[in-house]
Amino acid sequence: MQEQPRVIAQRLLNLYRQAHVINGGWAAVNKALIAESDDTQVIEALRKLPTGQRLATHLENLKTGKTPMNTIDPDLLPYGGLLATQDTATALTQNEINELKSALANFEATPEGLKKIKRLDCVRKFGADWAESVKSALAGDANALAIWENVVRTSKAYQLWDSAKQLTADTLTERDRAQIQADMPEFETYLPMFGDAGNELLNKLRTFMSSMPK
């Protein structure tokens, strides 16, 4: 099978799994899924990925019109629909906002600094939707929002750092190579934040990706 369909399939699966935090909900997600899944080889590749069968069925439902573009069959929700039950509209009390802003004022972009923010009850209450929900709760405070964006960016950076370290520590498979290709734009954006170590890790990913047989 060609590499490109597999890369697109992995990208679609990542989008499907993160649908619960994407602005616009399923209407926005479904449009993106349809736009990138025209090739039947993509669907074939998708069925071979973990949990990809569920997304493949959802795409078929969208294309036939069985499922409207602004929704999804409850049986086909990612993670069995567990994330969809999160109450993203939960508001923060004034005391919680004050606690959060106090913590943000002392935020340091380090693993320990990130843990301190994520351990706050006012952040943990939002579950998987913490990034977008807290951002909404801070609307109107430009300074707090700017710091919060740094928190989210730091969290993403360390997530990709851990992913890259794991990928380069093990023997790469074709699936790993497809994942690296799909995530390369984000690796190129975030890994340089770690200076020389990040650039070295990025170069390893590029080398591993290009050295594997196509």
ChimeraX attribute file (.defattr): number of C-alpha atoms within 10 A of each C-alpha:
attribute: neighborCount
match mode: 1-to-1
recipient: residues
	/A:1	10
	/A:2	10
	/A:3	15
	/A:4	15
	/A:5	21
	/A:6	26
	/A:7	22
	/A:8	24
	/A:9	29
	/A:10	25
	/A:11	20
	/A:12	24
	/A:13	22
	/A:14	14
	/A:15	17
	/A:16	22
	/A:17	16
	/A:18	15
	/A:19	20
	/A:20	22
	/A:21	18
	/A:22	14
	/A:23	11
	/A:24	11
	/A:25	13
	/A:26	19
	/A:27	14
	/A:28	15
	/A:29	22
	/A:30	21
	/A:31	13
	/A:32	14
	/A:33	22
	/A:34	15
	/A:35	9
	/A:36	14
	/A:37	19
	/A:38	12
	/A:39	10
	/A:40	10
	/A:41	16
	/A:42	23
	/A:43	22
	/A:44	17
	/A:45	22
	/A:46	26
	/A:47	16
	/A:48	12
	/A:49	15
	/A:50	10
	/A:51	15
	/A:52	21
	/A:53	17
	/A:54	18
	/A:55	23
	/A:56	22
	/A:57	15
	/A:58	21
	/A:59	20
	/A:60	14
	/A:61	16
	/A:62	20
	/A:63	15
	/A:64	9
	/A:65	10
	/A:66	12
	/A:67	15
	/A:68	15
	/A:69	17
	/A:70	14
	/A:71	15
	/A:72	19
	/A:73	12
	/A:74	10
	/A:75	10
	/A:76	16
	/A:77	20
	/A:78	21
	/A:79	10
	/A:80	11
	/A:81	13
	/A:82	9
	/A:83	18
	/A:84	17
	/A:85	8
	/A:86	15
	/A:87	13
	/A:88	19
	/A:89	12
	/A:90	12
	/A:91	16
	/A:92	18
	/A:93	11
	/A:94	9
	/A:95	10
	/A:96	15
	/A:97	16
	/A:98	12
	/A:99	14
	/A:100	21
	/A:101	19
	/A:102	12
	/A:103	15
	/A:104	21
	/A:105	12
	/A:106	11
	/A:107	18
	/A:108	17
	/A:109	15
	/A:110	13
	/A:111	11
	/A:112	11
	/A:113	16
	/A:114	17
	/A:115	11
	/A:116	14
	/A:117	20
	/A:118	17
	/A:119	11
	/A:120	14
	/A:121	12
	/A:122	19
	/A:123	19
	/A:124	14
	/A:125	19
	/A:126	19
	/A:127	14
	/A:128	17
	/A:129	21
	/A:130	18
	/A:131	19
	/A:132	17
	/A:133	21
	/A:134	24
	/A:135	17
	/A:136	15
	/A:137	16
	/A:138	19
	/A:139	10
	/A:140	10
	/A:141	11
	/A:142	10
	/A:143	12
	/A:144	18
	/A:145	19
	/A:146	13
	/A:147	17
	/A:148	22
	/A:149	14
	/A:150	16
	/A:151	22
	/A:152	16
	/A:153	15
	/A:154	20
	/A:155	19
	/A:156	15
	/A:157	20
	/A:158	19
	/A:159	12
	/A:160	18
	/A:161	20
	/A:162	11
	/A:163	14
	/A:164	20
	/A:165	14
	/A:166	12
	/A:167	19
	/A:168	15
	/A:169	9
	/A:170	9
	/A:171	9
	/A:172	14
	/A:173	11
	/A:174	14
	/A:175	14
	/A:176	16
	/A:177	24
	/A:178	21
	/A:179	20
	/A:180	22
	/A:181	22
	/A:182	20
	/A:183	17
	/A:184	16
	/A:185	10
	/A:186	13
	/A:187	22
	/A:188	15
	/A:189	12
	/A:190	21
	/A:191	22
	/A:192	16
	/A:193	15
	/A:194	14
	/A:195	9
	/A:196	11
	/A:197	12
	/A:198	18
	/A:199	17
	/A:200	14
	/A:201	19
	/A:202	23
	/A:203	13
	/A:204	16
	/A:205	21
	/A:206	16
	/A:207	11
	/A:208	17
	/A:209	20
	/A:210	12
	/A:211	10
	/A:212	11
	/A:213	7
	/A:214	10
